[in-house]
């Protein structure tokens, strides 16, 4: 199987997988979608956590007139608090016109997006499990979108994203995905140098994210679902797991450096060695991807106190090595593999930048100039590559990309129909309140 998948690319994989079949309306005219007649782009802010708060500020800070007209979050108090904090920021004076359009509830995204006109922008920063449904609604309403990463938590979610995106392309919608390191000037220059052969042929990739423990959210006054919503990163259905939500950037950087080559298989291991929180999170994992040419990408994660820390991607080539990616402000290329300062042979000349701001700058410039701009397929690539690793680690099996893509397993079936009074996708033991039975067990768990 592996030789036939050599140099697997996005379009090649999707064509052979059949996801594009029947999704494109042949001969459909592509309409031009612009912002309001006064050139003001209105925004709907969907998801009021930390990343959503940052994203809406960055969207409002782009060139040209912008205006926030609606805010939505699963919890109305979070929507109101986030709006009040933004409205009190002098920097955005005159850019906020929300009035009573501040909504709470799991259907609040529809109300916020309904406040927009075709050609406006939805800023979607809800937990990843909801993103396929939220993006599909934005596309239905004809609005451009910024979508945080990851864009889904399972294979069916990825397929829903791609199906919605075919309609988005027909409508000429511009879409950015929050893989912000793709827009960090110094990363861009370093990846180009690698692609141009500065380290020779790539022979191995290494990805690290190791640091202290991630927190656990729980409030006795809230229901199980409400706790899972507010602490979504602790739950696989909400974030996709730390193998998806945390590792996506640097895995994506390595695939990018390989000229967008995607791994064809993955196997690994992980578990809970010291973590005692009543959630689903592993505290360590290690896995290896294999590309079609045999090159491997080795990934290590750990969130345990008082342990060695590392946050970067390291790429080895026949002529040297490169350190680059999320966690690396100053990428460099070395003449060998020791990563010593005296062995640096190349560094990017471009300045540092705020990559979070830059990704919005590029999206809004594309909207205003009506240039093609759609990062969804790339976002699905990175998301699904990370999902494959979670499936392999959780199951304890070596899985091919095709096996994972064929999976019909959904982490939260019917998520688009949830209300705050619903049962949670993951239920605790009735007697003990423990979630131990929901934690993946390698050799037993099967999601494919």
C-alpha positions in Angstrom: 0.0 0.0 0.0 2.7 2.5 0.9 4.4 2.8 -2.5 1.1 3.7 -4.1 0.7 6.5 -1.6 4.1 8.0 -2.2 4.1 11.7 -2.0 0.5 11.8 -0.9 -1.0 15.3 -1.4 -4.2 16.9 -0.3 -6.0 16.8 -3.6 -4.7 13.4 -4.5 -5.9 11.9 -1.2 -9.3 13.6 -1.3 -9.9 12.4 -4.9 -9.0 8.8 -4.1 -11.1 9.0 -0.9 -14.2 10.1 -2.9 -14.9 13.1 -0.6 -15.1 15.4 -3.6 -17.5 13.3 -5.6 -20.9 14.9 -6.0 -20.1 18.0 -4.0 -19.3 20.4 -6.7 -22.2 21.9 -8.7 -20.9 21.8 -12.2 -21.4 25.0 -14.2 -22.5 27.0 -11.1 -21.8 30.7 -11.6 -19.4 32.1 -8.9 -20.9 35.2 -7.4 -18.8 38.1 -6.1 -19.5 38.6 -2.4 -18.6 42.0 -1.0 -19.0 43.7 2.4 -21.6 46.4 3.1 -21.9 49.3 0.6 -20.1 51.7 2.9 -17.1 49.3 2.8 -17.6 48.4 6.5 -17.2 44.7 7.2 -19.5 43.6 10.0 -18.4 40.9 12.4 -20.2 38.2 14.4 -18.2 36.9 17.3 -19.0 33.3 18.1 -17.2 31.7 21.1 -16.0 34.1 23.8 -13.1 32.2 25.3 -9.5 33.5 25.3 -8.8 32.7 21.7 -12.1 34.1 20.5 -11.4 37.3 22.4 -8.0 37.6 20.8 -9.4 36.8 17.3 -12.2 39.4 17.4 -9.7 42.1 18.5 -7.4 41.1 15.6 -10.3 41.2 13.1 -11.3 44.7 14.4 -7.6 45.8 14.0 -7.3 45.0 10.3 -7.0 47.8 7.6 -10.3 49.3 6.6 -13.5 49.9 8.5 -14.9 47.0 10.6 -17.7 46.8 13.1 -18.8 44.2 15.7 -22.5 43.7 15.5 -23.2 40.5 17.4 -21.7 38.3 20.1 -22.6 34.7 20.9 -21.5 32.1 23.5 -23.0 28.9 25.0 -23.3 30.9 28.2 -25.0 34.3 28.1 -22.9 35.7 31.0 -19.7 34.9 29.1 -21.0 36.6 26.0 -22.0 39.7 28.0 -18.8 39.8 30.0 -16.7 39.5 26.8 -18.7 42.2 25.1 -18.4 44.5 28.1 -14.6 44.0 28.2 -14.2 44.8 24.5 -16.6 47.7 24.6 -14.6 49.2 27.4 -11.4 49.1 25.4 -10.7 52.6 24.0 -8.9 51.1 21.0 -12.1 49.9 19.6 -14.2 53.0 20.2 -16.6 53.5 17.3 -16.2 49.9 16.1 -18.8 48.2 18.2 -22.6 48.3 17.6 -24.0 45.3 19.3 -26.9 46.8 21.2 -29.1 43.8 22.2 -27.4 41.3 19.9 -25.6 39.5 22.7 -26.7 35.9 22.7 -26.4 32.8 24.9 -27.2 29.2 24.3 -25.9 26.4 22.1 -27.9 27.8 19.2 -26.7 31.4 19.7 -24.3 31.1 16.8 -27.2 31.1 14.5 -28.6 34.3 16.0 -25.2 36.1 15.8 -24.6 35.0 12.2 -28.1 36.0 11.2 -27.2 39.5 12.2 -24.7 39.7 9.3 -25.2 40.4 5.7 -23.7 38.3 2.9 -20.1 39.4 2.6 -19.6 40.0 6.3 -17.4 37.8 8.6 -18.1 35.3 11.3 -15.3 34.8 13.8 -15.8 31.2 15.0 -13.8 30.2 18.0 -16.0 27.6 19.7 -14.8 24.2 20.9 -13.6 22.2 17.9 -16.4 19.6 18.1 -18.9 22.3 17.1 -17.0 23.9 14.2 -18.3 21.8 11.3 -21.9 22.8 12.2 -21.0 26.4 12.8 -19.0 26.7 9.6 -21.8 25.1 7.6 -24.2 27.7 8.9 -21.9 30.6 8.0 -21.6 29.2 4.5 -25.3 28.8 4.2 -25.7 32.5 5.1 -23.1 33.6 2.6 -20.6 35.1 5.1 -16.8 34.8 5.1 -15.2 33.2 8.1 -12.3 32.9 10.4 -12.3 29.5 12.0 -10.0 28.5 14.8 -8.0 25.3 14.7 -8.6 22.3 14.8 -11.6 22.3 12.5 -13.1 19.0 13.7 -12.5 16.2 16.2 -13.2 13.1 14.1 -13.2 11.9 10.5 -17.0 12.6 9.9 -16.4 16.1 11.1 -13.6 16.6 8.7 -15.8 15.4 5.9 -18.6 17.8 6.9 -16.1 20.6 6.8 -15.0 19.7 3.3 -18.6 19.3 2.1 -19.5 22.8 3.4 -16.3 24.2 1.9 -17.3 23.1 -1.6 -20.3 25.3 -1.2 -18.1 28.1 0.2 -15.9 28.0 -2.9 -19.0 28.1 -5.2 -20.1 31.2 -3.3 -16.6 32.8 -3.5 -16.3 33.0 0.2 -13.0 33.8 1.9 -12.0 31.6 4.8 -9.1 31.6 7.2 -8.1 28.8 9.6 -6.2 29.5 12.8 -2.9 27.8 11.8 -1.3 31.2 12.6 2.3 29.9 12.4 1.8 29.6 8.7 1.7 33.4 8.7 4.7 34.1 10.9 7.2 35.8 8.6 10.2 34.0 10.0 8.6 30.6 9.8 7.5 31.2 6.2 11.1 32.1 5.2 12.6 29.1 7.0 10.2 26.6 5.5 11.0 28.1 2.0 14.7 27.6 2.7 14.1 24.0 3.7 11.9 23.4 0.6 14.7 24.9 -1.5 17.2 22.3 -0.2 19.0 24.3 2.5 19.3 21.2 4.7 19.3 18.8 1.8 16.8 15.9 1.5 14.7 15.6 4.7 15.4 12.3 6.5 13.4 12.8 9.7 11.1 15.2 11.6 10.7 15.5 15.4 7.9 17.4 17.1 7.9 18.2 20.8 5.5 19.7 23.3 6.5 18.9 26.9 5.7 21.1 29.9 3.8 21.2 33.2 0.3 19.8 33.7 -2.8 21.3 32.1 -5.6 22.4 34.5 -8.9 20.8 35.2 -12.2 22.7 35.2 -15.1 21.6 37.4 -17.9 23.5 39.2 -20.3 21.6 41.4 -23.1 24.1 40.7 -23.0 23.2 37.0 -24.3 20.2 35.1 -22.0 17.6 33.5 -22.5 19.1 30.1 -21.9 22.7 31.2 -18.7 21.6 32.9 -17.5 19.8 29.8 -18.3 22.9 27.7 -16.4 25.2 29.9 -13.5 22.8 30.3 -13.7 21.5 26.7 -9.9 20.8 26.5 -10.3 18.1 29.1 -12.7 16.2 26.9 -11.9 14.5 23.6 -15.3 15.4 22.1 -14.6 19.1 22.8 -11.0 19.5 21.7 -10.1 16.3 19.8 -7.6 15.6 22.6 -4.2 17.3 23.3 -2.9 15.2 20.4 -5.1 17.2 18.1 -5.6 20.6 19.7 -2.0 21.1 20.9 0.2 19.4 18.3 -1.6 20.5 15.2 0.7 23.5 14.5 4.1 21.8 14.5 2.9 18.7 12.8 1.5 21.0 10.1 4.9 22.8 9.9 6.7 19.5 9.2 4.3 18.5 6.5 4.6 22.0 5.0 8.4 21.7 5.0 7.9 18.4 3.1 6.1 20.4 0.4 2.7 19.5 1.8 3.3 15.8 1.9 1.0 14.0 4.2 1.8 10.9 6.4 0.3 7.6 5.2 0.3 5.8 8.6 0.8 6.3 12.3 1.3 4.2 15.5 2.1 5.2 19.1 1.3 5.0 22.7 0.1 7.2 25.6 -1.7 7.2 28.9 -2.2 8.7 32.3 0.9 8.1 34.4 0.4 10.7 37.1 -2.8 12.7 36.2 -5.6 12.2 38.6 -8.1 14.8 37.3 -11.6 13.3 36.7 -11.4 13.9 32.9 -10.3 12.1 29.7 -6.9 13.6 29.2 -3.7 11.6 28.9 -0.6 13.1 30.4 1.9 11.7 27.9 2.0 10.3 24.4 4.6 9.4 21.8 3.9 8.4 18.3 5.5 8.1 14.9 4.1 8.9 11.5 5.4 7.4 8.3 5.4 9.2 5.0 5.1 7.4 1.7 8.8 7.6 1.1 9.6 5.9 4.4 10.7 9.1 6.3 9.3 9.3 9.8 7.9 12.1 12.0 8.3 11.4 15.7 6.1 13.3 18.1 6.5 13.5 21.9 3.9 15.1 24.3 4.0 15.4 28.1 2.2 17.5 30.7 3.8 16.4 34.0 5.2 18.7 36.6 9.0 19.0 37.2 9.9 17.3 33.9 12.0 18.4 30.9 10.4 21.0 28.7 10.5 21.4 24.9 8.2 23.1 22.4 9.4 23.1 18.8 9.8 21.1 15.6 13.3 19.8 14.5 13.8 18.7 10.9 16.9 16.7 9.9 18.2 16.7 6.4 21.2 15.2 4.6 23.0 18.6 4.8 22.0 19.7 8.3 19.0 20.5 10.5 16.4 23.1 11.2 14.6 24.2 14.3 11.3 25.9 13.5 7.6 26.1 14.3 5.3 27.0 17.2 7.3 27.9 20.3 10.3 29.0 18.1 10.5 32.8 17.7 13.9 32.7 16.0 14.1 29.7 13.6 17.6 28.6 12.5 19.4 26.1 10.2 22.4 24.3 11.5 25.3 22.6 9.7 24.8 19.4 11.8 22.5 18.0 14.3 23.8 19.4 17.6 21.8 22.7 17.4 24.7 24.7 18.8 24.8 28.4 18.3 28.2 28.2 16.7 26.8 25.7 14.1 24.1 28.1 12.8 24.6 28.6 9.1 21.4 30.4 8.2 18.7 32.4 9.9 15.7 34.3 8.3 16.2 37.9 7.6 12.5 38.9 7.9 11.4 40.5 11.1 9.2 38.9 13.8 5.5 39.6 13.5 2.3 39.0 15.3 1.2 35.9 13.4 -2.3 36.0 15.0 -2.8 39.5 13.6 -1.2 38.7 10.3 -3.6 35.8 9.6 -6.5 38.3 9.9 -4.7 40.9 7.9 -4.5 38.5 5.0 -8.1 37.3 5.3 -9.5 40.8 5.3 -7.3 42.1 2.5 -8.5 39.2 0.4 -12.1 40.1 1.2 -11.6 43.7 0.3 -9.7 43.0 -2.9 -11.9 40.0 -3.8 -8.9 37.7 -4.1 -9.1 33.9 -3.7 -8.5 32.9 -0.1 -9.6 29.6 1.4 -7.5 27.7 4.0 -10.1 25.0 4.9 -8.6 22.1 2.9 -5.2 22.8 4.5 -6.9 23.1 7.9 -8.6 19.7 7.4 -5.2 18.2 6.3 -3.6 19.3 9.6 -6.6 18.4 11.7 -7.1 15.0 10.2 -3.4 14.1 10.4 -3.6 14.9 14.1 -6.8 12.9 14.5 -5.1 9.9 12.9 -2.5 10.0 15.7 -5.2 10.1 18.4 -7.0 7.2 16.9 -3.8 5.2 16.7 -2.7 6.0 20.3 -6.1 5.4 21.8 -6.5 2.1 20.0 -2.9 1.0 20.3 -2.8 0.1 16.6 -0.9 1.2 13.6 -3.5 2.8 11.3 -3.3 4.0 7.7 -4.7 7.3 6.6 -7.4 5.4 4.6 -8.5 3.4 7.7 -8.9 6.5 9.7 -10.7 8.3 6.8 -13.1 5.5 6.5 -14.1 5.7 10.1 -17.7 6.6 10.8 -17.1 7.0 14.5 -18.3 10.3 16.0 -17.2 11.5 19.3 -20.4 13.5 19.9 -23.2 12.3 17.6 -25.9 14.9 17.0 -23.8 17.7 18.6 -25.6 20.3 16.5 -28.8 19.4 18.5 -27.4 19.8 22.0 -28.9 22.3 24.4 -27.6 23.4 27.8 -30.1 21.0 29.4 -28.9 18.0 27.3 -27.1 14.9 28.5 -23.3 15.3 27.9 -21.6 13.3 25.1 -19.5 11.7 27.8 -21.4 10.5 30.9 -20.0 9.9 34.3 -20.6 6.8 36.3 -24.0 7.3 38.0 -22.8 6.1 41.5 -19.3 7.5 41.7 -19.3 10.4 39.2 -16.1 9.0 37.8 -15.2 9.2 34.1 -12.7 6.4 34.3 -14.7 4.2 32.0 -14.6 6.8 29.2 -10.8 7.0 29.1 -9.3 5.3 26.0 -7.7 1.9 26.6 -5.1 0.9 24.0 -5.9 -2.6 22.8 -9.6 -2.2 23.6 -10.7 1.2 22.3 -11.7 1.2 18.6 -12.7 4.3 16.7 -12.4 2.9 13.1 
